[in-house]
Amino acid sequence: MPELPEVETVRLELEPILVNQKILSASLVDAIPAKKYQDLELAIGQTIKSVNRRGKFLILELSNNLELIIHLGMTGVIAFKEFEKHVRVKLELENNSLYFQDVRRFGRFLVVKAKDYKSMPTLHKMGPEPFSKQFTNKQFFTALQKSNTALKTYLLSQKPVAGLGNIYVDEALWQVKINPQTKAKDISLAKVKRLRKAIIEILQASIEAQGTTLNDYRTVSGEVGEYANQLNVYGHTGEPCPRCKTEIERIILGGRSTHFCPKCQNIN
Ligand SMILES: [Zn+2]
């Protein structure tokens, strides 16, 4: 599913196209469940003032103290040309029309009062952005100390740091040789420092490659993200670890497919 690098790639493409455009109409097509598309009619007549991102959420600042929140879910794709199937939203703008396609319906496209995220607990309780000044070694260590759950599962919660999903957590933990099942509170400060650095570097490298396309993710212009070529463990089950040649293993952790090297990332 799209994670921070993919959403940031989309944001970078949308920003110059959308800013200062007025939304003329908003129409929904087979867009259920309704709560994922609530209050979209409030966007009509409003001007898009800025295109921001928080974690994996796109946040379009609208006039009239409103925000249009977009989450791509598993399969959401945004484009300025009509899709053949599975379009959920069409926004008619002054210069063009924006289409939101979502095959598996995990996405969201809704309007809220600015900063009112109570209906979206993940966004409401989200940790710092990984590229922000707030994401420090001290903050990260303190956050991890609070959790008795597996490190991977806690990172996916978005609470210690925003934007990571299955792919980039597996890659970052492999990079710093931490077993994904290690309890978050058991990570030493020295390892936390290396992990923080790896998270930032991996996310930046992926943004430069326009993200990772494994299945559905496409940029706004319809291209695939090229970072899949740089993945070391994610999706490489049974292949040799690039560092030690041990076979990469896949387990299910917290309900999520998890890839790691049993030698480099030994639990001890
Ligand atoms: Zn290895």
Boltz pocket constraint, residues with backbone or C-beta under 6 A from the ligand:
constraints:
  - pocket:
      binder: B
      contacts: [[A, 241], [A, 242], [A, 243], [A, 244], [A, 245], [A, 246], [A, 261], [A, 262], [A, 263], [A, 264], [A, 265]]
      max_distance: 6.0
